[in-house]
């Protein structure tokens, strides 16, 4: 099981597979490297590196005060250092995209390019409220099958998703035990996020603008409640060279193996080689 130790002493899990262009994959808020299971088989010619953030997946739990984007960005760079990689492309899903923007503003020389999955410099309040509703809370459902059925009925913005995909999503999100389902992350992540939310939201557009000069792609779920059409339009206005694609029948977040997603990612990767 590949692991490395951060500068503040946590042991973090990662996966490092394939050969070619280094591609660091950064997952969503409560998720881990398995976020990229669906797209991984389609990414040829890349060295796919997947990090489990601190407090998520198979990584150590730490002080919840460190469950912050700048610290997670530092962990990502320390992983690249551990692997001896000077520059990497970054594919960031949701929170991972915010981390990528912070890296562009602080250590841009370590980046080859950035692809954002359903995230931008403005986060729609309605989507944020949905996240707060489930964050850190153990589900009342007892099995993966129950979660899969519930997500198929209740998750807004999604259509034409086969049942086996919802089941795999449930298996990624929760561990099934004799006593029911358990979170695959430290539930104290809720405290970290809510404490941060007590402060005024900073202007993140300078972080997006820091991506200037880097090959950039952005995927938006056509029905996303987190990345609004208005924010997406402004991103395209500021970066007319950005590969910008809306993924039909998807909310927050696209799975990344949709035809539109794969086409956009291939075009973006071709720009980096």
N, C-alpha and C positions, 0 to 999 in steps of 0.2 A: 504494500500500500504506500504509494509515494507521498511523502510529507516533507515539510520544511518548517523551520522555527523562525518566527518573526522576531523583530528587534525588541519586542516587549515580552517575549518568552512563550507565545502560544504556538502550538503545533497545528498546522493547517494542512488539510488534505487537498491534493490536486491530481488531475490526470493529464498525461502528456503522451499523445499518440500521433503517429504519422511523421512524414518528412516533408519538408518544403517550407513555404512561407510561414513564419510563426504567427499564429492567430490566437490571441488571448480572449477567451470567452468569459464574460462577466454576467452573472445571472440576475434575476429579479430579487426583490427585497427579502422574501421568506424562503427563497429557493436555493438551489445549489447547482453544481456542474451538470446534473442530469437535465437541467433546463434545455440543453442542447442535444439531447439524445435523438430527437427527431430529424435535426438537420445534419448531424455528424456524418451519416453515411453518404451524403450528397456533396461533401466538401472535399474535392480531390486536390492533391498537390499542396496541402497545407499541413503544418504541424499544429495540431489542435490541442490547446492547453486550456484546461477547465479548472477553475478555482472554486473550492467551497469556502465562502467567506467565514470569518470567525463567528462562532455561534450558529453555524448552519451545517447541514449535511454531516460529514464525517470529521469536521474540524472541531478543535477544542472550543468550549465556551469560555468567555472571558468576562471582564467587567463590562456590564451593559453600557456604561458610559463611553466605551470605545466602539460601540456599534454605530459608527458614524462614517459618512462618506469619505472624508479626508483620510481617516485611519484605514479604511478598506482600500482606498487608492494606494496608500503606502504599502499595504500588504501585497497588492498586485505587483508593484514595482520590485518589492523584495523577492517575490517569486521569480520574476524575470531575472533578477540578479543571481538567484540561486541556480537557475538554469543556464546562466551565462549568455543570455539573450540581450543584446544591446538595444534593438528596436523591434517592436511587434505591432501588428495590426490588432485592433480591438473590436470585438463584436459585443455590444452591450445591450442587454435586454432590460428595459425599465430602469431600475436602480443602477444596473450595470452601465447604462448609457450616461447617467448622471456622473458616475465615477469616471467614465471616459472623458467627459467634458472637463472635469476637475484636473485630470492628468494633462489634458491639452493646455490648460492654463498654467500648469506648474512644471511639468517635465515633458514638454512637447517634443524634445529631441529623442524621446524614447518611443515615439509613435510613428507608424508608417501610414496609418489611416484609421478611420473610425466608421463603424456602421451602428446606427441606433435602431433598436427595435421598440417601437411604440413609446417613445419618450422624447421630450423636448424641454426647452428652458422655462416653460410654463406648464404647471400641472393643474388640470381642471379640478375644481373643488369637489364636484360630485364623485369623481373617480377616487379621490383621496378619502372621502367619507366611506366609500365601500371598503377600502383597504382597512381603515380603522375599525370597521365593524367586525372583521374576523381576525385581525392581527393578534397573535399571542393567545388565542382562545382555543381550547381543546374542543374538537367537534363533538356534537351529541350523537352523531351517527356512529355505528359500530364497525362497519366493514368497508373495504374498498369498493365493493359493488354498490353499496348504498350511496357512497359519495359520488361515484360515477353517474348513477341514475339522477341524483339531485343536481349535479352540475349540468347535465344535459338539459334539464328542465329550467333551471334557475339562472344560469350564467347568461347575462344579457349580451346581445350582439353577435352570437355565434350561430351558424347554421351549417348543415352538411358536414357534421363531424361524426365519424363512425363511432359506435359504442366502445370499441376496443381502445380508441384514443382517449376517451374519458376515463376508462379504467386505468390506463397507464398513467394518466395525469394524477389520479387518486393515489396510485402507488408511489409516485414521486413526492407528493405533498404530505403523505402521512405514513407512519409505520403501523401495521395492524398487529395487535397483541390480543391475548386472551381477555384483557380488560377493556378492549375497545381500541380506538385509534389514538395515536400519539403524534404530536408535532415532530417534524424533522428539523426543528430549529429551537433555539433557546427562547422560551416564551417571554423572557424579559426584554426581547427586542421591542415588544410593544411599549415598554416604558421609555426606551431610548427614542423611539419615533414620536411618541406623544410629548415627551419633554422638549424635543426639538420643535414640535409644532406649536408650542406655547410662545415661541418667538416669531416676530414678523418674518414672512417669507422673503429671503433676499432676492435681488434682481439677478437672475441666472443668465440673462442674455449675454453678458460679457464672457461667460464660460462657453456659450455656443460660438460666439465670435472668435474665441481662441482657437477654434478648429480651422480657421482660415489657412489655406495652403495645403491642408491635408485632404487626400481623397475621402469623400464623405458620402454615405448613403443613409437614408432613413426610410424605414417601413412604418406605415401606420395602419392599424386595423381600421377598416372603413367605418366600423361602428364603435370605435374606442371611446371610453368615457374618461380617459386620462390625457390623451393628446388630442386637443380640439382641432377642428378644421381650420380655425383662425390662426392658431399657433403654427400649425403645419404650413399654412400659406405664408406666414411671415418668415419661417425658416427657409422656404424656397425662394422668397424674395431676397433674403440676405445672402443666400448661397445658390444662385441660379445654376451652378454646376453640380449641385448635389443630386445624386440619384435618388429620386423621391417616388415612392410607390405606395398606393393604397391597396390593401389586401381585402378582397371581398369576403363577406360572411365571417368576418373576424372582429372581435372587440379587443379588449386588453387581456392577453397579448397574442399576436399571431404565433403559430407554432414554429414558423420559419421553414417548413418544408412544403408550403403552398407553392404552386408554380410561379406566382408573381414574386414571392420572396426569394426563391431559388434563382430566378432570372436576375433580380436586382443584385443579389449577393455575388453571383458569378461576374457580372459586369464590374462590380466594385473590386473584387479580387483581381480581375484582369488588369485593372488600373495600377495595382500595387506590384505587379511582377515585372 
